[in-house]
Amino acid sequence: MNRLKTARGHLDAVLRMVEDDTYCPEVMKQLSAVQGSLERASRIVLRNHLETCVAAAMVAGRTEEIVDELMEALRYDRIATGPGPELTLAQEENR
């Protein structure tokens, strides 16, 4: 919970920076910090899910169901799935 509150605080600061017309690279640095905070929070949620929900589902014999559910959830995780198409497109244009 604290990590999410920290990320929210950073995001509030970014909003103020945008409202104050802060220099774009400074805003980008702060956005990167927010993303890092959210990614760390996501890792904690994932670990907790694996240790509790996934473990219980496997013991109950619901392995296939829980693996499918987890794979679906990981589709939305940038680290697990790699860069999105917009980043890949930008990289292709720079070649």
C-alpha positions in Angstrom: 0.0 0.0 0.0 2.8 2.4 0.8 4.5 1.9 -2.6 1.2 2.8 -4.3 0.8 5.9 -2.1 4.4 6.9 -3.0 3.6 6.5 -6.7 0.5 8.6 -6.3 2.5 11.3 -4.6 5.0 11.3 -7.5 2.2 11.4 -10.0 0.6 14.4 -8.2 4.0 16.1 -8.4 4.1 15.4 -12.2 0.7 16.9 -12.7 1.8 20.1 -10.9 4.9 20.2 -13.0 2.9 20.0 -16.2 0.5 22.7 -14.9 3.5 24.9 -14.2 5.0 24.3 -17.7 8.1 22.6 -16.2 10.8 21.8 -18.8 9.8 18.5 -20.6 12.9 16.4 -19.8 12.3 17.1 -16.1 8.7 15.9 -16.4 9.9 12.8 -18.2 12.4 12.0 -15.4 9.6 12.2 -12.9 7.3 10.1 -15.0 10.1 7.5 -15.2 10.2 7.5 -11.4 6.4 7.0 -11.2 6.7 4.1 -13.6 9.5 2.5 -11.6 7.4 2.8 -8.4 4.4 1.2 -10.1 6.5 -1.6 -11.5 7.9 -2.4 -8.1 4.4 -2.4 -6.6 3.3 -4.7 -9.5 6.1 -7.2 -8.6 5.0 -7.3 -5.0 1.4 -8.0 -6.0 2.6 -10.7 -8.4 4.7 -12.4 -5.8 1.9 -12.3 -3.3 -0.5 -13.8 -5.9 2.0 -16.6 -6.6 2.5 -17.4 -3.0 -1.2 -17.3 -2.0 -3.7 -17.6 -4.8 -1.7 -19.6 -7.3 -0.3 -22.0 -4.6 -3.9 -22.6 -3.3 -5.3 -23.2 -6.8 -2.6 -25.7 -7.6 -3.2 -27.6 -4.3 -6.9 -27.6 -5.2 -6.1 -29.1 -8.6 -6.9 -26.0 -10.6 -3.5 -25.7 -12.2 -4.5 -25.2 -15.8 -7.1 -22.6 -14.9 -4.7 -20.6 -12.7 -1.9 -20.8 -15.2 -4.3 -19.5 -17.9 -5.4 -16.7 -15.6 -1.8 -15.7 -14.8 -0.8 -15.7 -18.4 -3.7 -13.4 -19.2 -2.7 -11.1 -16.4 0.9 -11.0 -17.6 -0.1 -9.9 -21.1 -0.5 -6.4 -19.5 3.0 -6.5 -17.9 5.6 -4.6 -20.0 8.5 -6.4 -18.3 7.0 -9.8 -18.9 6.0 -9.2 -22.5 8.6 -6.8 -23.7 8.1 -3.4 -25.5 4.7 -2.5 -27.0 4.2 -2.1 -30.7 4.6 1.7 -30.5 8.2 1.3 -29.2 9.0 -1.4 -31.7 7.7 0.9 -34.5 9.8 3.8 -33.3 12.9 1.6 -33.2 12.2 0.4 -36.8 11.9 4.0 -38.0 15.3 4.9 -36.5 17.1 2.1 -38.5 
